[in-house]
């Protein structure tokens, strides 16, 4: 007589778990052993998906504008137009108008960037390069007049400029001219890269139209997948964490972009009034580098000041003073009004995140290091708070600023001031007891 096999789901779970662990270990071993191949494969995949990445970025950046315009302009308009239609509330009509409006705004910004700013910047750069010799001569004459009473410094600076001109000429003759062929090939590669970027941007705009048109549907699909894979508690925590990441990045990026735009416009207006050379080029440098927190003003001010220095050293000094005043106004008035307390971390951690992000990921690390660190910092802080609450320990940061120790019996914070008061009371009691003994001893001797 055959015995029936008793199926137990535990064996299936153990088997699937063992398979996943072994597969993950093999994949990790393969990735470590073939890190170059793995990196090139990831780079290839990112290159293929670049249009969709562009589309996601455009959709993410346009989402706040879409929400505002749709709720305040097109939805009220659609409700008025469709108020007699019981089958259609006009929401789809409002969404189409909103998407078209947002994409037109994006295209206008790109067109303004390409046809208004970039040609003038290229013209300024070409003029700067072609007149570099005259600018160096002007700088040399200005230095001669400045250091006329200091012959040692004058000779040193004159020798430095002469050596610079000589080295520049030698570099052009011995380094640049023999490599014209490689320069041409590099230019060709650069043109191909620009064309590919334009293609990715166009496809990305088309992808963003699809995403914005049915944004709620895509978000709902992601939520459904989360709740199907994870438990309800885990999915709720994950959804809350993603919402926090979204708020952090959106508030930081939008605030920084608006702040940098305002700083660039102010810089352009003031530099135009002061008749600074290369006003547009300098303003764009100051505005773009201002996106980088903490180090942005310094990064933008140094090359801008050097450009103006070669044309007019006196105006360079005026520009440096103006930039210092502008950055103080931005750091104390404009920035806090726009950004508020979007980071939620101290200046030390801001500097730490920028240095670490820039060292690891370059420009993107400088730009996104702060919001990424804010997310990690908040995650670690929440884990610490949750662990303290689970152990019935004080979790407010203020409770630990004057902490001497935690009473193991009551789990309450004992502050340094309380310990000091107890020590003083103990010392006072000891002194009183010692004085009483001395007084009693004197009375005994007198008797």
FIDREN-295769 format. One record per residue (C-alpha): residue in three letters; x negated, y negated, z. Coordinates in pm, 1 decimal. Each point is the difference from the previous one (the first is absolute). Layout:
  resn         u         v         w
   ALA         X         Y         Z
...
***
This chain:
  resn         u         v         w
   UNK       0.0       0.0       0.0
   UNK    -143.3    -335.8    -107.0
   UNK     -48.3    -276.0     256.4
   UNK     122.0    -343.9     -99.6
   UNK    -254.1    -278.8       6.8
   UNK      90.9    -266.7     255.1
   UNK     -70.1    -337.7    -158.9
   UNK    -127.8    -267.4     238.6
   UNK     -29.5    -361.0    -114.4
   UNK    -291.1     -49.7     234.1
   UNK    -219.6     210.6    -230.7
   UNK      95.1    -223.6    -291.9
   UNK     -84.0    -317.7     195.3
   UNK    -333.3     144.3     112.7
   UNK     -81.0     109.5    -354.1
   UNK      86.0    -338.7    -150.6
   UNK    -197.2    -179.0     272.8
   UNK    -303.6     223.5     -53.2
   UNK      20.7     -51.2    -376.7
   UNK      19.9    -380.5      37.2
   UNK    -296.2      -6.6     240.4
   UNK    -214.9     216.5    -230.1
   UNK     100.8    -201.2    -308.2
   UNK     -76.3    -330.4     176.6
   UNK    -339.9     133.0     112.9
   UNK     -83.9     113.5    -354.6
   UNK     108.8    -334.3    -146.4
   UNK    -207.3    -187.9     255.9
   UNK    -304.0     218.2     -72.9
   UNK      46.0     -51.9    -373.9
   UNK      39.6    -377.9      45.1
   UNK    -312.6     -30.6     216.4
   UNK    -207.2     221.6    -229.1
   UNK     113.7    -179.7    -314.7
   UNK      45.3    -352.6     130.0
   UNK    -113.5    -156.2    -329.4
   UNK     239.4     206.9    -208.6
   UNK     277.6     -62.9     250.4
   UNK     -67.3    -375.2      -1.8
   UNK      -0.9     -15.4    -380.9
   UNK     325.2     199.2      -9.3
   UNK     162.2    -242.6     244.5
   UNK    -132.5    -295.5    -202.1
   UNK     137.0     154.8    -318.6
   UNK     339.8      55.0     161.0
   UNK       8.4    -359.8     127.3
   UNK     -92.2    -123.2    -350.7
   UNK     284.8     200.4    -152.5
   UNK     251.5    -119.6     257.9
   UNK    -125.8    -361.3     -10.0
   UNK     315.0    -133.9    -176.8
   UNK     221.9     153.0     266.7
   UNK    -225.9    -137.2     275.4
   UNK      29.1    -344.4    -160.4
   UNK     377.1      45.6     -12.5
   UNK      18.4      93.4     367.8
   UNK    -215.1    -299.7      96.7
   UNK     210.4    -239.2    -210.2
   UNK     321.3     144.9     142.4
   UNK    -134.0     -32.5     353.4
   UNK    -106.8    -361.7     -49.0
   UNK     325.3    -100.9    -171.6
   UNK     229.1     172.0     252.5
   UNK      21.1    -298.6     242.9
   UNK      76.5    -238.4    -287.0
   UNK     261.6     241.9    -134.3
   UNK     174.2      35.2     336.8
   UNK      11.9    -375.5      52.0
   UNK     116.2     -92.9    -349.6
   UNK     256.1     279.4     -19.5
   UNK     161.7     -69.7     337.1
   UNK       3.3    -379.7     -30.8
   UNK      59.6     -60.8    -370.6
   UNK     109.4     284.3    -223.4
   UNK     218.1     204.3     237.0
   UNK     223.8    -300.1      89.4
   UNK      15.7     -84.9    -371.1
   UNK      95.7     357.8     -93.4
   UNK     268.2      16.1     269.0
   UNK     159.4    -314.8    -138.0
   UNK     -10.2     137.0    -354.5
   UNK     133.6     343.6      99.8
   UNK     240.5    -103.5     276.2
   UNK     303.4     111.6    -205.0
   UNK    -157.9     329.3    -106.1
   UNK      85.8     269.6     254.4
   UNK    -214.8     267.8    -164.6
   UNK    -321.2    -201.0     -15.8
   UNK    -133.2    -227.4     274.3
   UNK    -272.3    -143.8    -223.2
   UNK    -291.0     147.8     194.3
   UNK    -151.9     162.6    -308.9
   UNK      30.8    -323.9    -195.9
   UNK    -172.7    -191.7     282.1
   UNK    -281.0     257.5      12.3
   UNK     -65.4     -27.9    -373.6
   UNK     -17.0    -379.3      18.5
   UNK    -226.9      20.1     306.0
   UNK    -244.3     240.9    -165.7
   UNK     -13.9    -213.7    -315.1
   UNK     -60.8    -314.2     208.2
   UNK    -280.0     160.8     205.3
   UNK    -176.1     139.3    -306.6
   UNK      23.3    -338.3    -174.9
   UNK    -157.6    -164.5     305.8
   UNK    -281.3     257.6      -7.3
   UNK     -62.1     -49.6    -370.9
   UNK       0.1    -379.8      37.4
   UNK    -258.7      24.3     276.0
   UNK    -219.9     224.4    -216.1
   UNK      39.6    -230.0    -301.5
   UNK     -89.2    -302.5     211.9
   UNK    -304.4     183.5     129.5
   UNK    -114.1     102.3    -348.3
   UNK      73.9    -317.5    -199.4
   UNK     -43.3    -275.2     256.0
   UNK    -258.6     102.8     257.6
   UNK    -229.6     256.5    -163.8
   UNK     -91.5    -207.5    -312.6
   UNK     -86.5    -300.3     213.2
   UNK    -202.6     219.0     233.0
   UNK    -189.3     152.5    -294.1
   UNK     -62.1    -348.0    -140.5
   UNK    -131.4    -115.6     336.8
   UNK    -229.1     302.0      27.4
   UNK    -132.4     -49.9    -355.1
   UNK     -63.9    -368.8      66.2
   UNK    -172.1      87.0     325.5
   UNK    -229.6     249.6    -173.3
   UNK     -81.9    -226.4    -295.6
   UNK     -79.0    -297.4     225.8
   UNK    -185.0     199.1     265.2
   UNK    -338.9    -139.8    -110.2
   UNK     117.8    -361.0      28.6
   UNK     160.9      75.3     333.9
   UNK    -324.7     145.0     132.2
   UNK    -186.2    -311.8    -118.9
   UNK     254.1    -222.9     175.9
   UNK     -38.8     205.9     314.5
   UNK    -377.0     -29.8     -23.9
   UNK      18.7    -379.4     -42.3
   UNK     238.8     -28.3     291.9
   UNK    -233.6     210.5     214.3
   UNK    -296.8    -217.9    -103.9
   UNK     183.7    -309.7     117.3
   UNK     113.7     167.7     319.0
   UNK    -338.9     138.1      98.5
   UNK    -204.1    -293.9    -118.0
   UNK    -119.6     -66.1     353.3
   UNK     -74.1     369.5      58.4
   UNK    -263.4     100.6    -254.4
   UNK     -44.9     353.0     136.7
   UNK     368.6      85.8     -39.7
   UNK       8.9    -180.0    -334.0
   UNK    -289.1     207.3    -138.2
   UNK     157.0     320.8     130.2
   UNK     341.7     -71.7    -151.9
   UNK    -151.4    -114.4    -328.5
   UNK    -206.4     316.1     -22.4
   UNK     302.8     209.1      81.2
   UNK     205.7    -158.2    -280.0
   UNK    -286.6      30.5    -248.8
   UNK     -39.1     366.9      85.2
   UNK     375.9      45.8     -33.0
   UNK       2.0    -149.3    -350.6
   UNK    -302.1     208.7     -99.2
   UNK     146.8     319.9     139.3
   UNK     334.4     -71.4    -165.8
   UNK    -169.6     -46.0    -338.8
   UNK    -207.1     315.6      46.1
   UNK     309.3     195.9      96.9
   UNK     186.0    -118.2    -309.5
   UNK    -292.2      93.4    -229.1
   UNK    -115.6     326.3     157.4
   UNK     315.8     143.2     152.8
   UNK     313.3    -134.9    -163.3
   UNK     -97.1     -23.3    -367.6
   UNK    -142.7     357.7     -27.0
   UNK     322.8     131.0     148.9
   UNK     235.6    -170.9    -241.4
   UNK     106.6     337.1    -134.7
   UNK      97.6     128.7     340.7
   UNK     171.9    -330.2      71.4
   UNK     204.9      39.4    -319.6
   UNK      96.0     355.6      95.9
   UNK      90.9    -122.9     347.8
   UNK     214.8    -273.2    -153.0
   UNK     167.9     261.8    -219.0
   UNK      66.2     215.3     304.4
   UNK     131.8    -303.8     182.3
   UNK     235.0     -85.2    -287.9
   UNK     127.3     359.3       4.2
   UNK      50.4     -23.5     376.2
   UNK     192.1    -327.0     -37.8
   UNK     218.5     150.4    -273.3
   UNK      67.9     306.4     214.5
   UNK      85.8    -221.1     298.1
   UNK     244.4    -198.9    -214.8
   UNK     157.6     326.6    -118.1
   UNK      29.8     125.4     359.3
   UNK     151.5    -331.7     106.1
   UNK     262.0       6.4    -277.8
   UNK      98.0     359.1      78.8
   UNK      -4.9     -89.8     370.1
   UNK     249.3    -282.9     -60.1
   UNK     229.1     245.6    -179.7
   UNK     -34.4     249.4     287.5
   UNK      74.7    -275.7     252.9
   UNK     323.6     -80.5    -186.8
   UNK     118.7     358.8      47.0
   UNK    -105.4      -0.5     365.9
   UNK     163.1    -332.6      82.6
   UNK     320.1      91.3    -182.6
   UNK      58.4     304.3     220.3
   UNK    -215.4     -77.8     301.8
   UNK     256.2     130.6     249.0
   UNK      21.8     329.5    -189.6
   UNK    -376.5      58.2       9.5
   UNK     -14.1     -90.4     369.2
   UNK     291.6     232.9      73.1
   UNK    -175.9     285.3    -184.4
   UNK    -314.0     -49.4     212.8
   UNK     206.7      -3.2     320.6
   UNK     184.4     316.8    -102.4
   UNK    -329.8     176.4     -66.3
   UNK    -135.4    -110.3     339.8
   UNK     302.4     134.6     187.1
   UNK     -10.9     324.7    -197.4
   UNK    -367.0      65.1      82.6
   UNK     -25.0    -127.1     358.3
   UNK     220.1      19.5     304.1
   UNK     242.2    -283.7      70.7
   UNK    -219.2    -144.6     278.4
   UNK    -317.3      18.9    -210.5
   UNK     172.9    -146.9    -307.0
   UNK     138.8    -287.8     209.8
   UNK    -344.7     -74.8     138.9
   UNK    -154.7      21.2    -347.2
   UNK     266.3    -229.9    -146.4
   UNK     -50.6    -249.3     283.2
   UNK    -375.5       8.9     -55.8
   UNK      38.4     -59.2    -374.6
   UNK     230.6    -294.6      70.1
   UNK    -263.8    -145.2     233.1
   UNK    -270.5      46.3    -265.6
   UNK     224.5    -169.5    -256.3
   UNK      69.8    -297.3     228.0
   UNK    -367.5     -37.0      91.2
   UNK    -130.0       8.5    -357.4
   UNK     280.9    -210.6    -144.4
   UNK     -21.4    -274.9     260.3
   UNK    -378.9     -11.4     -22.5
   UNK     -28.5       5.5    -380.4
   UNK     285.9    -242.2     -68.2
   UNK    -118.7    -235.2     273.3
   UNK    -359.7       8.5    -121.7
   UNK      96.4     -51.5    -364.4
   UNK     219.4    -298.8      86.6
   UNK    -265.2    -142.2     232.7
   UNK    -271.8      36.5    -264.3
   UNK     222.4    -159.9    -265.9
   UNK      61.6    -300.9     225.3
   UNK    -372.2     -30.3      80.9
   UNK     -91.0      20.6    -369.9
   UNK     251.4    -270.4     -93.5
   UNK    -115.8    -230.7     281.4
   UNK    -362.7      55.3    -101.7
   UNK      81.4     -81.2    -363.3
   UNK     186.8    -319.9      88.8
   UNK    -267.6    -131.5     237.9
   UNK    -289.6      96.0    -230.3
   UNK     177.1    -176.9    -288.8
   UNK      40.7    -312.8     212.8
   UNK    -366.8      15.2     102.1
   UNK     -96.5      65.4    -365.6
   UNK    -191.9     315.5      80.7
   UNK    -160.1     185.4    -292.4
   UNK     160.6     328.1    -112.8
   UNK     309.5     -70.2     209.1
   UNK     210.6     290.6    -130.0
   UNK    -282.8     254.4      24.1
   UNK     -82.3    -102.9     356.6
   UNK     366.6      -1.4     103.9
   UNK      59.1     348.5    -141.1
   UNK    -309.6     133.0     181.5
   UNK     109.8    -155.0     330.2
   UNK     360.4     118.6     -38.8
   UNK     -82.9     357.2    -104.6
   UNK    -264.9      57.9     264.5
   UNK     232.8    -142.1     265.2
   UNK     202.0     323.3     -36.0
   UNK    -282.5     174.7     188.0
   UNK      52.8     -63.9     373.0
   UNK    -271.3    -151.2     217.7
   UNK    -285.6      11.1    -255.8
   UNK     201.5    -126.9    -298.3
   UNK     -64.4    -373.2      54.4
   UNK    -375.4      57.5      29.3
   UNK      -8.9     226.3    -305.2
   UNK     182.9    -257.3    -211.4
   UNK    -170.8    -312.6     131.2
   UNK    -358.7     113.7     -64.5
   UNK      14.1      51.9    -381.3
   UNK     228.2    -301.0     -42.7
   UNK    -240.9    -221.7     191.8
   UNK    -294.6     129.5    -207.2
   UNK     184.6     -80.5    -324.2
   UNK      70.3    -356.5     114.1
   UNK    -352.4     -34.8     141.8
   UNK    -155.3      47.5    -343.2
   UNK     214.1    -281.6    -142.4
   UNK      15.4    -248.5     285.6
   UNK    -162.7      72.3     339.6
   UNK     186.7    -286.0     169.4
   UNK     336.7     137.9    -105.9
   UNK    -115.6     342.1     116.0
   UNK     -36.4    -136.5     352.8
   UNK     346.5    -158.5     -25.7
   UNK     141.2     332.1    -125.8
   UNK    -153.5     196.3     287.6
   UNK     152.1    -241.8     252.8
   UNK     336.8      22.6    -178.3
   UNK      -5.3     382.0      -3.2
   UNK     -81.0      11.3     372.3
   UNK     295.5    -232.1      72.6
   UNK     226.6     195.7    -237.3
   UNK     -84.6     334.8     158.3
   UNK      56.9    -140.9     347.6
   UNK     343.5    -122.4    -109.1
   UNK      70.5     337.6    -158.7
   UNK    -118.8     200.0     300.0
   UNK     183.8    -207.5     259.4
   UNK     309.6    -134.3    -178.6
   UNK      84.1     149.5    -341.4
   UNK    -108.1     360.3      61.8
   UNK     175.6      49.5     336.4
   UNK     319.3    -163.1    -134.6
   UNK      11.0     237.5    -298.2
   UNK    -147.2     319.8     142.5
   UNK     115.3     -40.6     358.4
   UNK    -128.8     291.6     205.8
   UNK      21.1     251.1    -283.1
   UNK    -323.9     173.5      93.5
   UNK      57.9      36.3     373.4
   UNK    -371.5      58.0      65.8
   UNK    -272.6    -221.9     138.4
   UNK    -263.1    -179.3    -205.1
   UNK    -261.4     258.4     100.2
   UNK     198.1     284.0    -159.0
   UNK      71.9    -213.8    -307.3
   UNK    -373.6     -51.1     -52.8
   UNK     -68.3     369.0      72.3
   UNK     261.5     119.4    -251.7
   UNK    -126.4    -236.0    -272.1
   UNK    -364.9     102.6      41.5
   UNK      86.8     370.4      13.4
   UNK     244.8     -14.9    -292.4
   UNK    -233.6    -208.7    -214.8
   UNK    -293.4     229.9      71.2
   UNK     198.7     311.6     -94.6
   UNK     223.3    -117.5    -285.2
   UNK    -139.0    -332.3    -123.0
   UNK     243.8    -274.7    -101.6
   UNK     312.7     208.4      64.7
   UNK    -133.9      81.1     344.4
   UNK     -45.6    -372.2      70.0
   UNK     351.6     -72.0    -121.7
   UNK     192.2     290.5     156.2
   UNK    -226.0      83.3     293.4
   UNK     202.6    -208.4     246.8
   UNK     349.4     145.5     -69.1
   UNK    -137.9     355.5     -16.6
   UNK    -176.4     -49.5     332.5
   UNK     318.9    -149.3     149.0
   UNK     187.6     318.0     -93.1
   UNK    -271.3     225.3     147.0
   UNK     -28.8    -218.4     309.5
   UNK     376.1       8.9      55.7
   UNK       8.9     379.0     -48.4
   UNK    -277.1      56.0     255.7
   UNK     162.7    -247.7     241.5
   UNK     336.3     178.3     -28.4
   UNK    -163.8     336.9      66.5
   UNK    -176.0    -141.1     308.3
   UNK     322.2    -157.4     131.3
   UNK     195.8     321.3     -60.3
   UNK    -263.9     204.6     185.7
   UNK       2.0    -242.0     296.6
   UNK     380.7       1.0      18.8
   UNK       3.1     379.6      -9.1
   UNK    -235.1       4.5     299.3
   UNK     204.3    -269.5     185.3
   UNK    -294.6    -240.8      -9.9
   UNK      14.7    -377.0     -59.3
   UNK     -16.4     -71.1    -372.9
   UNK       5.2    -381.1     -25.3
   UNK    -338.6    -147.7     -92.5
   UNK      39.6    -271.0     263.5
   UNK       8.9     267.7     271.9
   UNK    -358.1      99.5     -82.3
   UNK    -159.8    -344.4     -13.1
   UNK     -39.9     -24.1     380.3
   UNK      -8.8     375.7      58.6
   UNK    -220.7     129.8     280.6
   UNK     144.6     351.0       9.3
   UNK     331.5     188.0     -24.2
   UNK     142.0     145.0     317.2
   UNK      23.1     377.7     -59.3
   UNK     297.5      32.0     235.9
   UNK     221.8    -278.0    -138.0
   UNK    -159.7     -34.1    -348.6
   UNK      10.7    -376.3      47.7
   UNK    -267.7    -248.3    -102.5
   UNK    -212.8    -132.2     282.8
   UNK    -141.8    -333.8    -108.1
   UNK    -339.8    -143.5      83.8
   UNK     156.6    -287.9     192.0
   UNK     186.7     242.8     227.0
   UNK    -316.4     199.8      64.4
   UNK    -188.3    -319.2      74.7
   UNK     270.9    -114.1     242.3
   UNK     -14.6     336.0     175.4
   UNK    -378.5     -25.2      24.8
   UNK      22.6    -351.7     142.5
   UNK     265.5     109.7     250.0
   UNK    -217.4     294.4     101.3
   UNK    -304.7    -224.6      40.9
   UNK     205.7    -244.6     205.1
   UNK     131.0     280.8     223.0
   UNK    -354.6     131.6      50.1
   UNK    -122.8    -347.1      94.6
   UNK     284.8     -43.4     244.9
   UNK     -68.1     339.7     153.1
   UNK    -371.1     -76.0      23.3
   UNK      75.7    -337.1     162.3
   UNK     231.5     167.6     251.0
   UNK    -268.2     254.5      94.0
   UNK    -261.6    -274.4      39.6
   UNK     239.0    -203.1     216.7
   UNK      81.5     304.0     213.3
   UNK    -372.5      69.8      39.2
   UNK     -70.0    -354.8     112.3
   UNK     279.9      15.0     257.2
   UNK    -142.5     327.6     136.5
   UNK    -348.2    -151.7      35.8
   UNK     133.2    -308.7     176.1
   UNK     185.4     216.2     253.0
***
